[in-house]
Amino acid sequence: MKCRGGYPSTLVLLAALALSACARGGTADAGATAATPSPDSRARGLEGQGSPPAPGGAPASEATAVPTPIRFALPTAGLSPVSAWRPPPYPAPWAIRPGDHFYFARPIPSGNVNWAHPLYRYGNTYFGEESTHTGIDLGADRDTPVLAAGAGEVVWAGYGLYRGSYDTNDPYGLAIAIRHDFGYEDQQLFTIYAHLGEVSVWEGERVSAGQPIGVVGDTGHASGPHLHFEVRIGENRYFATRNPELWVVPPEGWGVLAGRVMDARGDPLPEQSIVVRSLETNRRWEVWTYVSETVRSDDELHENFAISDLPAGPYEVTINYDDGAYTAGLLVRPGQTNFLVFRGSRGFTIEPTPIPPNLSVPPTPP
């Protein structure tokens, strides 16, 4: 058994994550083991994604790298919600440490399921059964209002987003694309809203943050109602996405955990399981690293996994690697991205995060 770890001081804040759906640091030395995730806990995902290039086209080598979309059923059993409660989100934009860019409000209103489906996150393939996921799925009920995540201009509204021409068989179904009034590092930002039941805006219309633009549905390659949400940088195309969990504001008092998980040579480990356990509540989350195709890491963080909506407090992170369990303790601070690095047999580096300033005052908009 190989263990690395340690536990920082406690910051108490209880909550539960539900499924309805940069400075250097060092390793600390304390051991613990983590149970291997049970296959029974892997409920069915929410959607299948297709592969044709979005408007703007894509190189043939990229376009052929994405498998043909498939469909499968929504879960009827498996992970059950502990609580659907969430604090209200911070105001967008919100960025209190280098690398943070929570520019977007949540596209589903509070009081509904407006967090990512945990088994089919950005960069995952649903254990090889699906094509690479280029967004997150928010499992809100049918006809739940869908809101613009930020101000901008509608550049697509209707069927055919994937192929760039009208097509009722397009895997995105009824979809909306918004080009935002603000950018990042001199690049334009776009958000995508797919599988809608209705669209209430038109191409060329200007929208404001929080404005209703449609309702949740199951059009396209979706086996049940939910919103597929993407963030695209630089251009409005399938291969220009980034992880939305690093762009959408977290709930007040909660944070995001991201990191790079590699082998001892420094090569990324694709679809590597990471178990995150709250030392306050003993609740566990499981997240998987990105596959090695289609999706892209954040330009600032260079992560290969991220999990949002974690109540602030002390956590234990465990990775099974090379027949051993490596464990580290960390403190998730609220309102920011907390970061770790794992280098195979070399263990963890927990990057200390700065103590946040007064979180009642939002940062300057981009």
N, C-alpha and C positions, 0 to 999 in steps of 0.2 A: 504493500500500500504506500503510495506517495502522496504526501499532503503538504500544502503550503497554505498559510492563511494568517488570520488575525482579526480582531474585532475592535473597531473604534468606539468612541464614547457614544452613548445612546441619545438619539433625538426621537422623542416619542410622538408618534402621530398614527392613530389606528384608522384603518379603512380597509376596504376589500376590493379586489379587482374581480369584476364579474365577467362571465361569458354568457351573453345571450347570443349570444352570437356564438495653461496646460503645463503644467510643470511636471517634473519627473517625480516619481515616487519609488518606493522600494517594497519588497515583499516582507510580510510579517510571518512569523513562524508559529503556527498552531494548527493542529490537524483535526479533520472531520471527514466523514464520508457522506455521500449522498446516494440515495436509491436511484437505480436506473429507471427512467420513465417507463411506465407500463404501456404496451401498445393499446390496451383497452381504453386508455385516456385520450386516444387520438380520434376524436369525433370527426365526422365528415366535414370538409370545408364548404365554403359557401358558393364557389363559382369555378368555372373553367375559363381559361384565357386562351385566346388564339394567337396566331403568329404573323399575319400579313402586316406589312409596314404601314404606319400611320401617314397622314399627309406630309409631304416633304420627301417621302421615299426613304430607303435605307439601302446600304450596300448589300449585294446579294449574299455575301458570306454571313452577314448579320441576320438577314431575313430568314435564311434557311436554318439558323441555329435554334429557332424556337419551335417546339413541337406543335402538331395540329391540336386544336382545342378539343376537349372532351367534356361531357356532362356527367354529373353524378348527384345523388340525392342529398338533401339536407339531413343533418343528424336528427334521429328520433330518440337517441339516448346518448349517454356519455357525460361530458362535462356539464355540470349544473351550476347556475349562477349562485354565488353566495350572497351577493347583494348587488342591486343595480344602482346603488347610490354613488354619486360622484360630486365633489365640490364644484362650484362654478369655475370655469376656466379663467386664467389670467387674461387681461385685455391684450388683444393683438395690435401691434407687434410687441414682442416681449423677448429681450435678449440681455442677460445680465452677466455673461461671461464670454470670453473669446470662444468662437466656434458655435455659439448659439445663434439661431435665426428662426425663432418662433414667429414667423411673419403672418401666419394664417389663423383665422378663427375656425372653429369647428363647423363643418358643413352640415351637421345634424344638430338640432337644438338640444340644450340640456333637458334632462328628463326623459330622453330617448337614448337608445343605444348609439353612442357617438364615440366609441373606442374601437380599436382594431381587433378583428377576430384573431385570437392568439395562435391558432393552428395553421394559418395561411397568411403569414406576414409578408412584408416586402422581401423579395429575393428568395422566397421558398417555393417548393414544388409540390407541397402536400405529400411529402415522403415519396416522391417520384411518380405520383399518379397524375399530376397536373403540370402544365407548362409554367415557366417561371413567372411568379407574381410580380407585376410592375407597380402595384399600389397596395392599398389596404382595403379591407372590407368592413363596413360598418353595418351591423345587422339590425337596423331599425325596422319597424313594422311597415307594411305596405301603406302608401299614401302619407307617410311622415314627410313634412316639408324638408326640402333640400335647400340649403342656403349658400349663397356665394361666400367663399372663404376670404375674399378680399375684393377691393374695388378694381374694376377693369372693364374691358370690352369683350363681349361674347364673340368668339371667332368660329364657333361651330355650335349648331343646335339641331338635333335630329338624328336620323339613322345614317350610318356609314363612316363614322369617325376613323375607324381602323384603316379603311381603304381610301378614304378621301373623296368618295362619291356615294350617292344615295344607294343604300342597300339594306333592306329589311332583315337580311340574314347576318348582318355585321355582328361580331361577337360582343361589341360594346352595347348593342341595342340602342335605345334612345339615349343620347349622350350630349353633354355640353362641354365645351372648352372655353376657358376665359383667359385672355392675355391681360396680365395685371398692370396697373399703373406704376408699379415699383418693380425693381429688379434686384439682382444680387451679383456683386462683383462684375458690374457692367454687362450682365446678361439678363435677358428677359425671363420672366417667370410665367408659367401657365399652370392652371389646375384643371383637372378632368373629373367629370361627374358622370358615371355610367350606370346602365341597367335601370334607367328611370322609367316610371310609369307614365309620367306626363312631363312635358317641357312647357314652361310658361314665359320663355324669353326667345328672342330671335337673333340671328346673326347680325352683328353691327350695333346691338343695343348696349348701352352702358349700364353697368350695375354697381351697386355699392355693397360693402361688406355686410353680411347678414341679410341681404335681400333674398326673398324666396325666388327660386329659379325653376323649380320643378318638384316632383314628389318621388319617393322611393317606389321602385317597382322591381320587376324581374325580367325585363326585356333583354334580348341577346342571349349569350351563353351563361345563363344563371338559372339555378334550379330552385331558387326561392328569393323572396324580397330582400334586398340589401342595396347599399350604395358602395360602388367601387370608386375610390378616390385616388387620384394621382397628382404628384407635383412634377412638373417638367421644367428643365432649365435650358436656356439658350434657344431652343426651337421646339415646336409643337410636334414631337414625333415619339414613337414608341420606345426608341432606344435612348431617350434623353431624360429618363425619370431619375428621381432621387427618393429616398425613403421619407414618406410623409410624416412618420412619427417624429422626425427631427425638425419638422416645419410647422406643425400644428401646436398651438399653445397647450400646455398641460393644465390639469385642474389645480386650483390654488392649494398650495401646501404639498403638492406632489411633484415628482421629478421624472426624468428620463435616464435610462442606463444604456450606454452604447460602448462598443469596444472593438478591438482587433484580436481575433483568435487565430493563431498561427502554429505551425509546427516548430521544432527547434531550429530549423534552417531559415525560418522567417517566411515560409510560404503559407498563404491563407488556407485554412481548413474549411472546405465547403460543407454545408449542412451538418455542422457539428452541434450537438446538443449542449445547451448551457442551462443549468438549473439554478434558479434564483430563489432564495428562501428568506422570508422576513424573520428576524430574530425576535420581533415583538409579538407577532401573531402566529408564527410557524406556517404561514401560508406560502405555497410554492407556485412559481411560474416556470414555464419551460419555453425557451426561445432557441431558434436554430440560426446558424450563420448563413449568409447568402450563398447561392450557387455561383459558379464561376463564369456565367454567361448572362447576357441580356441586361442585367441591372448594373448600376454604378454606385460607388461609394460617394459619400459627401465630399465636396471639394476641400473642405476645411478639416474634417475629422478623419477621413480615410478609414471609416469603420467597416466591419462586415457583419455586424448585428446591431440591433437597437430594440429596446422595449420601453414603451411609454406608460404613463399612468401608474407609476409606482408610488405608494404613500411614502413620504419622507421618513427616514429612520435607518437603523442598522440592518444590514443584510449579509448573508453568506452566499457566495457564488461557487458552484462546483462544476468542473469539467472532467469527464472521464477521457483519459488519453494514454495510449500505449500501456494498457492493462493497469493503470493506476488512476486514483481519484485525486485531483488537485483542487484544493479549497482555499478561498481567501475571504476575508471580511472587508466590508466597505460601508461607508455611510452615504446613502442617497440624500442629497440636499434638495430642497424644494425649488421649483421654478427654473431649473437648469439641467443641462446635460452632464451627467456624471460618466466618467470614462475609465476603462480598464484595458490592459493589454495582457494577453496570454501567449507565451512563447514555448509551448510544448514542455519538454522536461526542464526547461529553465523556469517554469512557473509563471506567476502573476506579477504584474506591475500595476498597482492601483494609483492612478494619477490623482493627486489631491485636488479637490475643487475649492475655489475661493468661497469664503463666507459671504452669503448674499447680502446686498444692501437692503434698504427699506423696500420690501416687495409691494407696498401699497402705492408706489409711484412708478408708473410705466416708463420704459425707456423712450428715447427719442425715436420717432418713426423713421423707417429707412427712406 
